[in-house]
Structure formats: structure tokens, C-alpha cells
Amino acid sequence: MTTVDTHAGQSPTASLPVAFPTTSDASGRTFGAEELAAVTRVLESGRLCRTVGAEASALEREFADYLGVAEAVASTSGTAALHLAVAAVNPEPGDEIVVPPITDYGTVAGVLAQCAVPVFADVDPLTGCMTPESFLAVVTPRTRAVIVVHLFGGPARIDEIVALAHERGIVVIEDCAQAYLARPDAVGGPAGTRGDIGCFSLQQSKHISAGDGGLTVTNDPASARRMRLFADKGWPRDTGERTHLFPGLNYRMTELQAAVTRAQLPKLAGVIDARRRTAGSAIRALTGLPGLHLPQHPDRHSFWMLPLVLDRQQIHLDCREFAAVLIEHGVPAAGGYLTTPLNQTPAITGRQVFGTSHFPFTVADDWPTRYQAGECPVADSLVADSLVVIAWNENYREEHVDRVVNAVIDAHRRATS
């Protein structure tokens, strides 16, 4: 691995940076002849809707087998996949579902849509994932489920959370939108198979993609059936009846999405292996820089992004200033990941899910005191001050890793001098 001289008098970009592959276009995707053949197959069949085609059903079987679970349900997006999981829980109005504050809004969209109340549990200061301790701290008699997000591809301490939750009759949903094949330990199954329900995204930026799409997995046939019904307006097509057993939505994955995903699935292991290889190389090169915390166990991480956490006692640039130096080098980076933690966004603090009624928040006696700065202080600190994320990709080569390493070293030099 080479290094680049970025000392005083020379611009960090004086040596023209290589272009970084990005998931925003073909440079950072694995689309090819297989996907083209899959799309052509569906178009030539004339069957683009799953109710008349076979692609989505085949994908469900293949994805379940791939993860070693009993059931998979395909849907229109990762957000839909999470909504299906909450619908399977079937909460009563005002029931609480524990979620982390560093995540996408899709994690809580289904919670609110099902008239449940999100309760935010703080996160680990190095991984950004919910911890068993923070989960337990917010559990109440109204807690019905917990959604554990495996952030950036790094697995949470899921088995400990599962044990605590199951002791209390709480359902565990895993949000694996960023964490295909992440492994919480060296011996067990991948993320998404450790709790009761696992949720995956096929959005443009994910490890495999159909542009959008979702997959929800479970070993519980009753939950799987409820999710399938919910995704199809409660319509039990398998019985031949034209009726609706309960209110549902149309979250049916199209045959085009399913066919593309089927072509992508055999490539998934290679995508993860490539990301682990290059991220592991970068981590080894950066290990030992004072005040810079790097992901542990890169062989278990799936590296949707490469997160860095700054020890602000030793690093004198905040996360956005540090990221700005990386950007000077042409490295795709951002400080904080979010503008604010999810519990402080207007979509949550406004409490206006159904008109101006503030329902379902009003079911709880303590609803006016929630969703404020300081509720999750570790998350607040990560987003405001210490978390840096670097976009990662399976198509990175040695020169991209070199560019990242040199940029981080330069930012660290500036931040500690």
C-alpha cells in the first residue's frame, strides 16, 4: 500500500484522485448479463405482477434457503419489509416498540402506521447499535416488540437482546437493511436469523439491489402468513376466496424486481467478501492511530459503510470537520451520518401521524416528555460530534483503499497537531 505526501504547500488533491465506484450508478453495482436476461424473461412472459407470475414466489423460496430460515416474504421496499414485521406483531394502539435513534425513518414508519409508539433506546458509543442495557432501560409493561438495527453492516449484540426480550414476551425484529450476511459471532447464523423476524432492503444503495424492494424472514409460519396477507390487502388468494380477512396494504413485489433480485442473490457472498477484504486492509493500515476507533471483527462486518468514531479527547476536529478533510482528498465521506438523531426529527417530535390528533402518542401518560435532546445522549454525541462514515463498495481496488487510508492519516494529523 502506498502513501501520498499531503504536507504543507501541496494540495491533498494535487495527485489526481481515482474515481470512487458508487452505488448511485453502474460503477458500484454488479448488474450484468444475468439481470438483463432476468428482465427480458419477465417482459417476454407478459406477467409483470406477482399474482400471475412465478418470480416473486421463487425468490421467497431461494432467499429463505439462502439464510437457512423457514419463510421469506417479498415486498416493495425495505420500509415495507419492516412494516410487515410490525403488522405480524399486530400491536394494540399505544403499545410500545423499542427502536434506536441512529437509523432511517423506515425503521419507525411501520410502528406509527400500526398505531404503536416508538420508544428510543440509546446506542453503543463505538458501534451506534442498540445495547442490551439500553434496551432494558426503556422496557415498560407496554413494550410489545424491539427493532434492533445492525448499523452500517456491524452486528448488534443481538443474542443478548433476544434473551432479555423473550424472558419478557417481547418480539425481536432485526433491521438488516445495511447488514446482509453480517455475523454477530463466529459460529451462529447471520443477522436476520437470530431474532423472531428479520428485514432486508433491496434499495439502490444496498449490497444487492432491484432499485427498491424488501424481504422479511421468519421461522414462524403464522407470522409469515400474516405478513403475506398484509402485503396483499388481507386477501387470502390461496383459498380461492375474493375476500379480505383484515386491513392490509398493497406491498406486492413486482415480477421485475423479483427477477432482478434472483439474479443478484448468487452474487451476494462475493459482494460481502470483497467489501470485507478491502475494508479489512484499510483497518489494518489505520490501526494504532490514537483516538481513532475502527470496526472490530471485520470478518463479521458487511461494510455497507466504513464507520470511524473519534475520541474527542484526542481528536481536535469534530466529525464534520474531519469528514471535510476526507472529502478534500476525494473520499466519499460524511460527518454524523444523520442531521439529527431520529428521535429529534420533525416526523417524530411533531407527533402528527393522524391529522392533528397526536394519536397514538396520547395513549401513553408520559408522551409529552419524550423525543428531546438528551433522551439518548450517546446517540446525540455520535451524530453531533464523533461519527464519521465512509462509503464502501465491492468494486473498490487497492488505489481506492490507498486514497482512503492516506486521507484518514492526513485528517488525523491535522486533528492532533
C-alpha positions as CSV (number, residue, x, y, z in Angstrom):
1,M,0.0,0.0,0.0
2,T,1.4,3.4,-1.0
3,T,1.2,6.7,0.8
4,V,0.7,10.2,-0.7
5,D,2.6,13.3,0.5
6,T,0.0,15.8,1.8
7,H,2.2,18.1,3.8
8,A,2.2,21.9,3.8
9,G,2.4,23.5,0.4
10,Q,0.7,20.7,-1.5
11,S,-3.0,20.3,-2.0
12,P,-4.3,16.9,-0.9
13,T,-5.7,16.5,-4.4
14,A,-2.5,17.6,-6.2
15,S,-2.2,13.9,-7.1
16,L,-5.4,13.4,-9.1
17,P,-7.7,11.1,-7.1
18,V,-9.1,8.0,-8.7
19,A,-12.8,8.0,-9.2
20,F,-14.6,6.0,-6.5
21,P,-17.2,3.5,-7.6
22,T,-20.6,4.5,-6.3
23,T,-23.9,2.6,-5.8
24,S,-25.6,5.6,-7.5
25,D,-24.6,4.3,-10.9
26,A,-23.2,1.2,-12.6
27,S,-19.7,1.7,-11.4
28,G,-20.5,0.5,-8.0
29,R,-23.1,-2.2,-8.9
30,T,-22.9,-5.8,-10.0
31,F,-25.6,-5.6,-12.7
32,G,-24.8,-7.5,-15.8
33,A,-25.9,-10.2,-18.3
34,E,-27.8,-12.2,-15.6
35,E,-30.0,-9.2,-14.7
36,L,-30.6,-8.3,-18.3
37,A,-31.7,-11.9,-19.0
38,A,-34.0,-11.9,-16.0
39,V,-35.7,-8.7,-17.0
40,T,-36.1,-10.0,-20.6
41,R,-37.6,-13.3,-19.3
42,V,-40.3,-11.4,-17.4
43,L,-41.1,-9.0,-20.2
44,E,-41.3,-11.7,-22.7
45,S,-43.7,-13.7,-20.4
46,G,-46.0,-10.7,-20.2
47,R,-46.5,-11.5,-16.5
48,L,-45.2,-8.5,-14.5
49,C,-47.5,-8.8,-11.4
50,R,-46.7,-11.4,-8.9
51,T,-50.4,-12.5,-8.7
52,V,-49.9,-14.1,-12.2
53,G,-46.2,-14.7,-12.2
54,A,-43.7,-17.1,-10.5
55,E,-40.6,-14.9,-9.9
56,A,-41.6,-13.4,-6.5
57,S,-42.6,-16.8,-5.1
58,A,-39.3,-18.4,-6.4
59,L,-37.3,-15.5,-4.8
60,E,-39.0,-16.1,-1.5
61,R,-38.0,-19.8,-1.5
62,E,-34.5,-19.0,-2.6
63,F,-33.9,-16.3,-0.1
64,A,-35.2,-18.4,2.8
65,D,-33.0,-21.3,1.7
66,Y,-30.0,-18.9,1.4
67,L,-30.4,-17.7,5.0
68,G,-31.5,-21.1,6.4
69,V,-34.9,-20.0,7.6
70,A,-38.4,-21.4,7.0
71,E,-40.1,-18.5,5.4
72,A,-39.4,-15.3,3.4
73,V,-41.9,-12.7,2.2
74,A,-41.1,-10.3,-0.6
75,S,-42.4,-6.7,-0.6
76,T,-41.9,-3.4,-2.3
77,S,-39.2,-1.8,-0.1
78,G,-37.1,-2.2,3.0
79,T,-39.6,0.1,4.7
80,A,-42.4,-2.2,3.6
81,A,-40.4,-5.2,4.9
82,L,-40.3,-3.6,8.3
83,H,-43.9,-2.7,8.2
84,L,-44.8,-6.3,7.5
85,A,-42.8,-7.3,10.6
86,V,-44.7,-4.9,12.8
87,A,-48.0,-6.0,11.2
88,A,-47.2,-9.6,12.1
89,V,-46.7,-8.4,15.8
90,N,-50.2,-6.8,15.5
91,P,-49.8,-4.3,18.3
92,E,-52.7,-2.7,20.2
93,P,-52.9,1.1,19.9
94,G,-50.4,2.7,22.2
95,D,-48.2,-0.4,22.5
96,E,-44.6,0.5,22.6
97,I,-41.9,-0.7,20.2
98,V,-38.3,0.0,21.1
99,V,-36.0,1.4,18.3
100,P,-32.6,3.0,18.2
101,P,-32.2,6.7,17.3
102,I,-29.5,6.3,14.7
103,T,-31.4,4.7,11.8
104,D,-33.5,5.5,8.8
105,Y,-37.1,6.7,9.2
106,G,-38.2,3.4,7.6
107,T,-37.4,1.7,10.9
108,V,-40.3,3.5,12.6
109,A,-42.7,4.1,9.7
110,G,-44.5,0.8,10.2
111,V,-44.5,1.3,14.0
112,L,-46.5,4.6,13.6
113,A,-48.7,3.2,10.8
114,Q,-49.8,0.4,13.1
115,C,-50.7,2.9,15.8
116,A,-47.8,1.8,18.1
117,V,-45.4,4.2,19.8
118,P,-41.7,4.3,19.1
119,V,-39.5,4.3,22.3
120,F,-35.9,5.2,21.7
121,A,-33.1,3.2,23.3
122,D,-29.6,4.7,23.3
123,V,-26.7,3.1,21.5
124,D,-23.2,1.8,22.0
125,P,-20.6,4.7,21.7
126,L,-18.4,2.7,19.3
127,T,-20.9,0.8,17.1
128,G,-24.0,3.0,17.1
129,C,-26.1,-0.1,17.7
130,M,-28.7,-0.5,20.5
131,T,-27.3,-2.4,23.5
132,P,-28.9,-4.9,25.8
133,E,-28.5,-2.4,28.7
134,S,-30.1,0.5,26.8
135,F,-33.0,-1.8,25.6
136,L,-33.7,-3.0,29.1
137,A,-33.6,0.6,30.5
138,V,-36.7,1.6,28.4
139,V,-38.8,-1.6,28.6
140,T,-42.2,-1.0,30.2
141,P,-45.3,-3.2,30.6
142,R,-46.5,-1.7,27.3
143,T,-43.4,-2.9,25.4
144,R,-44.6,-5.3,22.6
145,A,-41.5,-5.5,20.3
146,V,-38.0,-4.3,19.7
147,I,-36.4,-3.4,16.4
148,V,-32.6,-3.9,16.5
149,V,-30.7,-2.2,13.7
150,H,-27.4,-3.7,12.6
151,L,-25.9,-0.3,11.7
152,F,-23.6,0.2,8.7
153,G,-23.2,-3.6,8.5
154,G,-21.9,-4.1,12.0
155,P,-23.9,-6.6,14.1
156,A,-25.5,-5.5,17.3
157,R,-25.4,-7.7,20.5
158,I,-28.5,-9.4,19.2
159,D,-28.4,-12.7,21.2
160,E,-28.3,-10.8,24.5
161,I,-31.2,-8.6,23.4
162,V,-33.1,-11.7,22.3
163,A,-32.6,-13.4,25.6
164,L,-33.8,-10.3,27.6
165,A,-36.8,-9.8,25.2
166,H,-38.0,-13.4,25.2
167,E,-37.9,-13.5,29.0
168,R,-40.5,-10.7,28.9
169,G,-42.6,-11.9,26.0
170,I,-41.2,-9.2,23.7
171,V,-40.9,-9.9,19.9
172,V,-37.5,-9.2,18.4
173,I,-37.3,-7.7,14.9
174,E,-33.9,-7.3,13.2
175,D,-33.4,-4.5,10.7
176,C,-30.7,-5.8,8.4
177,A,-31.1,-3.3,5.6
178,Q,-27.4,-2.5,5.9
179,A,-26.2,-5.9,7.2
180,Y,-26.6,-8.7,4.7
181,L,-24.5,-11.7,6.0
182,A,-23.2,-9.8,9.0
183,R,-22.4,-12.3,11.7
184,P,-22.9,-11.5,15.4
185,D,-20.4,-14.2,16.3
186,A,-18.2,-16.7,14.6
187,V,-20.5,-19.8,14.9
188,G,-24.1,-18.8,14.6
189,G,-26.3,-17.8,11.7
190,P,-26.2,-14.3,10.1
191,A,-28.0,-11.2,11.2
192,G,-31.7,-11.6,10.5
193,T,-31.9,-15.2,11.7
194,R,-31.3,-14.6,15.4
195,G,-34.5,-12.8,16.4
196,D,-38.1,-13.6,15.5
197,I,-38.3,-11.7,12.3
198,G,-35.5,-10.3,10.0
199,C,-35.9,-7.5,7.5
200,F,-33.8,-6.7,4.4
201,S,-33.8,-3.9,1.8
202,L,-33.1,-4.0,-1.9
203,Q,-32.9,-0.2,-2.3
204,Q,-30.3,1.3,-4.8
205,S,-27.5,1.6,-2.2
206,K,-27.8,-1.8,-0.6
207,H,-25.4,-4.8,-1.0
208,I,-27.8,-6.3,-3.7
209,S,-30.5,-4.2,-5.3
210,A,-33.5,-4.2,-7.5
211,G,-33.8,-0.4,-7.3
212,D,-36.2,-1.0,-4.4
213,G,-37.7,-4.0,-2.7
214,G,-37.8,-5.7,0.6
215,L,-37.5,-9.2,2.1
216,T,-38.8,-10.3,5.5
217,V,-37.8,-13.7,7.0
218,T,-39.1,-15.7,9.9
219,N,-39.2,-19.3,11.2
220,D,-42.8,-18.8,12.3
221,P,-45.4,-19.9,9.7
222,A,-48.2,-17.9,11.4
223,S,-46.2,-14.7,11.2
224,A,-45.3,-15.4,7.6
225,R,-48.9,-15.9,6.6
226,R,-50.0,-12.7,8.3
227,M,-47.3,-10.8,6.5
228,R,-48.2,-12.3,3.1
229,L,-51.9,-11.3,3.7
230,F,-51.0,-7.8,4.9
231,A,-48.9,-7.3,1.8
232,D,-51.9,-8.2,-0.4
233,K,-54.7,-6.2,1.3
234,G,-55.6,-9.1,3.5
235,W,-56.7,-11.2,0.5
236,P,-56.4,-15.0,1.0
237,R,-55.7,-15.9,-2.6
238,D,-54.5,-19.4,-1.5
239,T,-58.1,-20.3,-0.5
240,G,-59.7,-19.1,-3.8
241,E,-61.8,-16.5,-2.0
242,R,-62.3,-12.9,-3.0
243,T,-62.5,-11.5,0.5
244,H,-60.3,-9.6,2.9
245,L,-59.5,-11.0,6.3
246,F,-58.2,-7.9,7.9
247,P,-57.0,-4.4,6.7
248,G,-53.8,-4.6,4.7
249,L,-51.9,-2.7,2.0
250,N,-50.6,-3.5,-1.4
251,Y,-46.9,-4.2,-0.8
252,R,-46.6,-6.8,-3.6
253,M,-43.2,-7.0,-5.1
254,T,-43.3,-6.9,-8.9
255,E,-42.0,-9.8,-11.0
256,L,-39.4,-7.5,-12.5
257,Q,-38.0,-6.6,-9.0
258,A,-38.1,-10.3,-8.1
259,A,-36.3,-11.5,-11.2
260,V,-33.5,-8.9,-10.8
261,T,-33.1,-9.9,-7.2
262,R,-32.9,-13.6,-8.1
263,A,-30.0,-12.7,-10.4
264,Q,-28.4,-10.6,-7.7
265,L,-28.6,-13.2,-4.9
266,P,-25.9,-15.5,-6.1
267,K,-23.5,-12.5,-6.2
268,L,-24.2,-11.5,-2.6
269,A,-21.5,-13.6,-0.9
270,G,-18.9,-12.2,-3.4
271,V,-20.0,-8.6,-2.7
272,I,-19.6,-9.1,1.1
273,D,-16.3,-10.9,0.7
274,A,-14.9,-8.1,-1.5
275,R,-16.0,-5.4,1.0
276,R,-14.6,-7.3,3.9
277,R,-11.3,-7.7,2.1
278,T,-10.7,-4.1,1.2
279,A,-12.2,-2.7,4.4
280,G,-10.0,-5.1,6.4
281,S,-7.0,-3.8,4.5
282,A,-7.9,-0.2,5.4
283,I,-8.5,-1.1,9.0
284,R,-5.1,-2.8,9.4
285,A,-3.4,0.2,7.9
286,L,-5.1,2.6,10.2
287,T,-4.9,0.6,13.4
288,G,-2.9,2.3,16.1
289,L,-3.8,5.9,15.3
290,P,-4.5,7.5,18.7
291,G,-8.1,8.4,19.3
292,L,-9.5,6.7,16.2
293,H,-11.9,3.8,16.8
294,L,-12.3,1.3,13.9
295,P,-14.8,-1.6,13.5
296,Q,-13.8,-4.7,15.3
297,H,-14.0,-8.2,13.7
298,P,-14.1,-7.0,10.1
299,D,-14.6,-10.7,9.0
300,R,-18.1,-10.4,10.5
301,H,-19.0,-6.9,9.4
302,S,-20.7,-6.4,6.0
303,F,-19.4,-2.8,5.5
304,W,-22.4,-1.0,4.0
305,M,-20.2,1.8,5.2
306,L,-16.9,2.0,7.0
307,P,-17.6,3.9,10.2
308,L,-15.0,5.8,12.2
309,V,-15.5,7.1,15.7
310,L,-13.4,9.9,17.0
311,D,-12.3,10.2,20.6
312,R,-12.7,13.9,21.0
313,Q,-10.3,14.0,24.0
314,Q,-7.6,13.2,21.5
315,I,-9.1,14.3,18.1
316,H,-9.4,18.1,17.9
317,L,-11.7,18.2,14.8
318,D,-15.3,17.3,15.1
319,C,-16.8,14.7,12.8
320,R,-17.9,17.1,10.1
321,E,-14.5,18.9,10.1
322,F,-12.8,15.5,9.9
323,A,-15.0,14.4,7.1
324,A,-14.3,17.6,5.2
325,V,-10.6,16.7,5.1
326,L,-11.5,13.3,3.6
327,I,-13.7,15.0,1.0
328,E,-10.7,17.2,0.1
329,H,-9.0,14.0,-0.9
330,G,-11.9,12.9,-3.0
331,V,-13.0,10.3,-0.5
332,P,-16.9,9.9,-0.2
333,A,-17.4,10.6,3.5
334,A,-19.8,12.4,5.8
335,G,-19.8,13.5,9.4
336,G,-22.6,12.4,11.8
337,Y,-24.5,10.2,9.2
338,L,-27.8,12.0,10.2
339,T,-28.5,15.7,10.7
340,T,-30.1,14.8,14.0
341,P,-31.0,11.5,15.7
342,L,-34.3,10.1,14.6
343,N,-36.0,10.8,17.9
344,Q,-35.5,14.6,17.3
345,T,-36.7,14.8,13.7
346,P,-39.9,16.7,12.9
347,A,-41.6,13.5,11.8
348,I,-41.3,12.3,15.4
349,T,-41.4,15.4,17.5
350,G,-44.4,16.7,15.6
351,R,-46.5,13.7,16.7
352,Q,-48.9,14.3,13.8
353,V,-49.5,10.8,12.4
354,F,-53.2,11.0,12.1
355,G,-54.3,14.6,11.4
356,T,-53.6,16.8,14.4
357,S,-54.9,14.3,17.0
358,H,-51.4,13.3,18.3
359,F,-52.7,9.7,18.3
360,P,-51.2,7.1,19.1
361,F,-48.8,9.1,21.4
362,T,-51.7,10.2,23.6
363,V,-52.3,6.7,24.8
364,A,-49.3,6.9,27.0
365,D,-49.3,9.1,30.1
366,D,-45.7,10.3,29.5
367,W,-45.9,11.1,25.8
368,P,-45.2,14.9,26.2
369,T,-41.8,14.3,27.8
370,R,-40.3,12.2,25.1
371,Y,-38.3,12.9,21.9
372,Q,-36.0,15.6,23.2
373,A,-32.3,16.3,23.1
374,G,-30.6,14.4,25.9
375,E,-33.0,11.4,25.7
376,C,-30.3,9.4,24.1
377,P,-27.0,11.2,24.9
378,V,-24.6,8.7,23.3
379,A,-26.5,9.0,20.0
380,D,-26.6,12.8,20.3
381,S,-22.8,12.8,20.7
382,L,-22.2,10.5,17.8
383,V,-24.3,12.4,15.4
384,A,-23.2,15.9,16.5
385,D,-19.5,15.3,17.2
386,S,-17.7,11.9,16.7
387,L,-19.2,9.7,14.0
388,V,-17.6,9.7,10.5
389,V,-18.9,7.4,7.8
390,I,-17.0,6.5,4.6
391,A,-19.0,5.0,1.7
392,W,-17.8,1.5,0.9
393,N,-18.1,-0.7,-2.2
394,E,-17.4,-4.1,-3.5
395,N,-15.7,-2.6,-6.6
396,Y,-13.0,-0.7,-4.6
397,R,-9.5,-1.6,-5.7
398,E,-6.1,-1.1,-4.0
399,E,-5.9,2.5,-5.2
400,H,-9.2,3.4,-3.6
401,V,-8.1,1.8,-0.3
402,D,-4.8,3.8,-0.5
403,R,-6.7,7.0,-1.1
404,V,-8.9,6.4,2.0
405,V,-6.0,5.5,4.2
406,N,-3.9,8.5,3.2
407,A,-6.9,10.8,3.6
408,V,-7.7,9.5,7.1
409,I,-4.0,9.8,8.1
410,D,-3.9,13.4,6.9
411,A,-7.1,14.2,8.7
412,H,-5.8,12.6,11.9
413,R,-2.5,14.5,11.5
414,R,-4.4,17.8,11.3
415,A,-6.7,16.8,14.1
416,T,-3.9,16.0,16.5
417,S,-1.2,18.6,15.7
